[in-house]
Amino acid sequence: MARDLPIAGDTRLGQPTVMDRGLAAKYGTRYVHLTAFAIDVDRLRAHIEEEADPESLWPFGWEVFLTEMYMLAVLDPAAREDYGLIEDVCVHIFELGPQQQALGAQIPFAVFDAVNRGAWPDSLLPLFVDWDRSANNLVQDLKPLWEHAEDEAADLADACLRAPMQPPFAPPTKHALATWLEVG
């Protein structure tokens, strides 16, 4: 029995996602795993926000940080296909528009931060021409996480893996989190 991917507009996870069948067909596993990872950590972020714990140890933008860590671990900005994948993912998410809150929509924020930190080429900046200056605040907010990235990723991975998620994280997400836990 074939399983369907959660796609934009799909509500099997209780909310629409950024997964797109056309991009999945074009880029395959790398796209699906990146998007599933982003959706998974965004689901956890939404769950945490529902709990509204004022003493939360989750730093602001942690889901963007982990998504960027994943992107940097599995994609090569020098590889034309990976560059195209990131470009297409961002355009797809921008086309969803702000009125459609979709799980995984932090991917462009992760790309924006990676470009501003010099981890991805600044040739991607035209994608963000319409963003206001507040996006630069996110770059500043994430800066402390990057000072000790491996330790921060390990701490966040541990917290993610301990969180009760239904449905559970996708296997690639669990694998990436477990890897950071071992490294940190």
C-alpha positions in Angstrom: 0.0 0.0 0.0 1.5 3.4 -1.0 1.6 6.2 1.5 0.9 9.7 0.3 3.1 12.6 1.2 1.6 15.5 3.2 1.3 18.3 0.7 0.3 22.0 0.8 -3.3 22.1 1.7 -3.2 18.6 3.2 -4.5 18.5 6.8 -3.6 15.0 7.9 -1.1 16.5 10.3 -3.9 18.9 11.5 -2.5 21.8 9.5 -1.4 22.4 5.9 2.3 21.7 5.1 4.7 23.0 2.5 5.3 19.6 0.9 4.8 19.8 -2.8 4.4 16.8 -5.1 6.0 18.5 -8.1 9.1 19.4 -6.1 9.2 15.9 -4.6 9.1 14.5 -8.1 11.8 16.9 -9.4 14.2 16.6 -6.5 13.4 13.3 -4.9 14.6 12.2 -1.5 16.7 15.2 -0.6 13.7 17.5 -1.0 11.3 15.1 0.8 13.7 14.7 3.8 14.4 18.4 4.1 10.7 19.3 3.9 9.7 16.5 6.3 12.4 17.6 8.8 11.1 21.2 8.6 7.5 20.0 9.0 8.4 17.9 12.0 10.2 20.5 13.9 7.5 23.1 13.1 4.9 20.6 14.4 6.8 20.5 17.6 7.1 24.3 17.8 3.4 24.6 17.3 2.8 22.0 20.0 5.1 23.9 22.4 3.3 27.1 21.7 0.0 25.5 22.5 1.4 24.5 25.9 2.4 28.2 26.4 4.9 27.3 29.1 6.4 30.7 30.2 9.4 28.9 31.6 10.2 27.2 28.3 13.8 26.5 27.6 13.3 26.6 23.9 15.2 29.6 22.5 13.6 31.9 20.0 14.0 30.7 16.5 15.1 27.2 17.5 13.1 25.6 14.7 14.8 27.9 12.1 18.2 27.0 13.6 17.6 23.3 13.4 16.2 23.5 9.9 19.3 25.4 8.8 21.6 22.9 10.5 19.8 20.1 8.6 20.0 22.0 5.3 23.7 22.7 5.8 24.3 19.0 6.7 22.6 17.5 3.7 22.8 20.1 0.9 25.8 21.6 -0.9 25.4 25.2 -2.0 28.0 24.7 -4.7 26.0 21.8 -6.2 23.7 23.3 -8.9 20.9 20.9 -8.1 21.0 21.6 -4.4 21.1 25.4 -5.1 18.1 24.9 -7.4 16.2 22.9 -4.8 16.6 25.7 -2.2 15.6 28.3 -4.7 12.5 26.3 -5.8 11.5 25.5 -2.2 11.7 29.2 -1.2 9.7 30.3 -4.2 7.1 27.6 -3.5 6.7 28.7 0.1 6.5 32.4 -0.9 3.7 31.5 -3.4 1.7 30.0 -0.6 1.4 33.5 0.9 1.3 34.6 4.5 -2.4 33.9 4.8 -1.8 30.1 4.4 0.1 29.1 7.6 1.8 25.9 6.5 4.0 23.6 8.6 7.6 23.8 7.4 7.4 27.4 6.3 10.5 28.3 8.3 12.7 27.0 5.4 13.1 30.4 3.8 14.1 31.9 7.2 16.8 29.2 7.5 18.0 30.1 4.0 18.0 33.8 4.7 20.0 33.2 7.9 22.5 30.9 6.0 23.0 33.5 3.3 23.5 36.3 5.8 26.0 34.2 7.7 27.9 33.4 4.5 27.1 29.7 4.6 25.1 29.9 1.3 25.8 32.3 -1.6 24.4 35.8 -1.5 23.1 35.2 -5.0 20.0 33.9 -3.2 19.3 37.4 -1.7 17.1 38.5 -4.6 14.6 35.9 -3.3 14.2 38.1 -0.2 14.0 41.5 -1.8 10.5 42.1 -0.5 11.4 41.2 3.1 11.5 44.0 5.6 14.3 44.8 7.9 12.8 42.8 10.7 14.1 39.6 9.0 17.6 40.9 10.0 16.4 40.8 13.6 16.1 37.0 13.2 19.7 36.8 12.1 20.7 38.6 15.2 18.5 36.4 17.4 20.0 33.3 16.0 23.6 34.4 16.4 24.0 33.1 20.0 22.9 29.6 18.8 25.6 29.6 16.1 28.3 30.5 18.6 28.2 26.9 20.0 26.2 25.3 17.2 27.1 21.6 17.9 26.2 21.9 21.6 23.0 23.9 20.9 22.0 21.3 18.2 22.7 18.5 20.6 20.6 20.1 23.4 17.8 20.9 21.1 17.9 17.4 19.5 17.7 15.8 22.9 14.7 18.0 23.8 13.0 17.2 20.5 13.5 13.4 20.8 12.1 13.5 24.3 9.0 15.4 23.2 5.8 13.4 22.8 4.9 13.7 19.2 1.8 12.2 17.5 2.3 11.2 14.8 6.0 10.6 15.6 8.8 12.3 13.8 9.6 10.9 10.3 12.6 8.4 10.3 15.0 10.9 8.6 14.1 13.5 11.2 14.8 11.1 14.1 18.1 10.1 12.4 19.3 13.7 12.0 18.4 14.5 15.6 20.0 11.4 17.0 23.2 12.2 15.0 23.4 15.7 16.5 22.9 14.2 19.9 25.9 11.9 19.4 28.1 14.7 18.0 27.3 17.2 20.8 
